[in-house]
Amino acid sequence: MQQTYLTTDELSGRIKYDSRTIRERLKDSVLIEGVHYFRPFGGRKILFIWEAIERDMRMTGESFGI
């Protein structure tokens, strides 16, 4: 299966959230490293996995244990 990798700015355009909101509020709370994003070659750059985010965006709070 082919996956679509997005930068923070590209993801921002798709989900209509500000890049800063993604970095400061969503990353590590609802977007989980290893599931929704990864750091290629162990660096600082983050690439988001669109298919995982799209799949989980519609989940309710119950699904996340909230």
C-alpha positions as CSV (number, residue, x, y, z in Angstrom):
1,M,0.0,0.0,0.0
2,Q,1.3,3.4,-1.0
3,Q,1.2,6.1,1.7
4,T,1.1,9.9,1.2
5,Y,3.6,11.8,3.3
6,L,2.8,15.5,4.1
7,T,4.8,18.3,5.7
8,T,3.0,20.3,8.5
9,D,2.1,23.0,6.0
10,E,0.7,20.5,3.5
11,L,-1.4,18.8,6.3
12,S,-2.6,22.3,7.4
13,G,-4.0,22.9,3.9
14,R,-5.8,19.6,3.9
15,I,-7.4,19.7,7.4
16,K,-7.9,23.4,7.6
17,Y,-6.0,23.8,10.9
18,D,-3.1,26.3,11.3
19,S,0.4,24.8,11.1
20,R,1.1,26.1,14.6
21,T,-2.0,24.4,16.0
22,I,-0.9,21.1,14.5
23,R,2.6,21.5,16.0
24,E,1.5,22.7,19.4
25,R,-1.9,21.2,20.1
26,L,-2.5,18.2,17.9
27,K,0.9,16.6,17.7
28,D,1.5,14.1,20.5
29,S,-2.1,14.5,21.8
30,V,-4.2,13.1,18.9
31,L,-1.5,12.7,16.3
32,I,0.8,10.0,17.6
33,E,4.4,9.4,16.5
34,G,4.7,6.1,14.8
35,V,1.0,6.1,13.9
36,H,0.3,9.5,12.3
37,Y,3.7,10.8,11.8
38,F,7.4,9.9,11.8
39,R,10.8,11.6,11.7
40,P,12.7,10.3,8.7
41,F,16.3,9.3,9.4
42,G,15.9,10.2,13.1
43,G,16.0,13.9,12.3
44,R,13.9,16.9,13.3
45,K,11.8,17.1,10.2
46,I,8.3,15.6,10.7
47,L,6.3,13.8,7.9
48,F,2.6,13.1,8.5
49,I,1.0,10.0,7.1
50,W,-2.2,11.2,5.4
51,E,-4.0,7.9,5.2
52,A,-3.7,7.3,9.0
53,I,-4.8,10.8,9.8
54,E,-7.8,10.6,7.4
55,R,-8.8,7.2,8.9
56,D,-8.7,8.5,12.5
57,M,-10.1,12.1,12.0
58,R,-13.7,10.9,12.2
59,M,-13.2,9.0,15.5
60,T,-15.1,10.2,18.5
61,G,-13.7,11.1,21.9
62,E,-14.6,7.6,23.2
63,S,-12.4,6.0,20.6
64,F,-9.4,8.0,21.9
65,G,-10.3,7.2,25.6
66,I,-11.3,10.8,26.3
